[in-house]
Amino acid sequence: MKRKRALLVALATASTLGLTTACGSSGGNGTAGGSAKFTANPTGSMTAWAFDNADDVGKARLADAKAALKGVKITMDETPFDAQKFTTRVAGGNVPDVVQMDRETVTTYAAQGLIMPLDKCYSAHKVDPKQRFYQAMVDDVTYKDQVWAVPQFLQPNLIILNERVMKSAGVTDDQIDTSKPDVLLPAIKKMYKTSGGNPSVLGLDPVPTGQDYQWVIGLGGKLADDTGKPTLDDSSNAYPLQFLKQIIDAQGGWAKVKSFTDRFDTFGKNNQYVKDQVGAQVNAQWYPNVLSPYKDKIQIRAVPFKDKSGNAVSVTGGSAFVIPAKAKHPDAACAWIVRLTDEANWMAAEKARVQTLAQNKGINTGLFTGSPKADQDIKAQYVKPSGSADFDQVINTTYQVVAGSKGLGASPVGQQIKNALDNAITSTLLGQKSATQALKDAQNVAMNSWNQTKH
């Protein structure tokens, strides 16, 4: 069972890890910045980095891209991405031709001139990124009107419900509605239980620091302006933090809630749905994969996270491929990463994934590639009724939610914004500061980084 569960978890996290197989250097005449030349049929060699721990999806994608680029020799460096190592390698000129990294960091390196803009890369292969990818993903890697990466994966967030806990408390699915605090908060309180003065069942686990963007951007907040400048003190950001504090205070306060959730066996047989420790929880699309081995021990459904107007909204990041500014073989690198995100590549990956799921009797919850057409074609061809009405409802909800996805936004200080936001959320939940003051302090911290950064 452990081995089976580990495999399913690996499948679940495929989109977070991306291909997970690294690449190195290449052969040819590379040039820095926007002067690189891109063609439709490159030859020679290339290297790639930060593709560690490739699962079946990743391996199938790599095999497909290798077969499609017969004139290119590909060398992989299968070690994880490291920010300090990357900047050191770029400074020394010893760079791979492709690097896989989190989309949140792309703009930082674009502002520093460490990666190439890829508009000409897309043009050489007659690819319109706005047609191939969800708009949210393109926005994440666009800076100063140029696209700096080839993004992949967009896994929507949703609220997974524990029907046993809800029914026991007399709560219905429609009451778990983030657009209606006056409905949601009483429902949370009805499900919440204590033991010895500490939480034993949470009505809703909002995962406030793990799902910070979902709450703040999803409820109308704005973390940066169109130039990437931090806007943490924008008045629209106070409401999400105040709402989160109401949810947490209704369940014993942040210290007790965090202590309780830290003990969840999230990836194990005694997870919070098996043990009925939550009535509902904000989760990413991959989490039902983790729950599928225990489908006979749980009763789950799902509802979308809703904005203040009642519209389904998901705010999520993902990974991307970039080409360093001093790459020696950008032409081959471009062709390779474009192939890794086309529909034929994704269909090859899904075929391999289906075979693995069949061998392990897993439920196919879909593969959320970041390409709307690939997502829908995979759903139509491979996502069949699972035999579990609960899981099928959850799967259908994820497909409904993904179309309403929002990106994190592009900023050269994106990581600093996130760190400052998390600190603001924590201090608000602990009652140390008002939401307004916490955000004002967070803005000061983020602006210090902004003022020291190229932009």
ABEGO torsion letter per residue (X at the ends): XAAAAAAAAAAAAAAAAEAGBBBBBBBEBBBBEAABBBBABBBEBBBBBGABGBBAAAAAAAAAAAAABAABBBBBBBBBBBAAAAAAAAAAGBBBABBBBBAAAAAAAAAAGABBBAAAAAAAAGBBAAAABBAAAAAAABBGGBBABBBBEBBBBBBBBBAAAAAAAGBBAAABBAABAAAAAAAAAAABBBBGGBBABBABBAGAAAAAAAAAAAAGBBABBAAGBBAAABAAAAAAAAAAAAAAAAAGEAAAAAAAAAABBAABAABAAAAGABABBBBBAAAAAAAAAAAAABBBBBBBBBBAAGBBBBBBBEBBBBBBAABABAAAAAAAAAAAABAAAAAAAAAAAAAAAAAAGBBBAEBBAGBAAAAAAAAAAABBBAGBAAAAAAAAAAAAAAAABBBAEBBAAAAAAAAAAAAAAAAAAAGABBAAAAAAAAAAAAAAAAAABBX
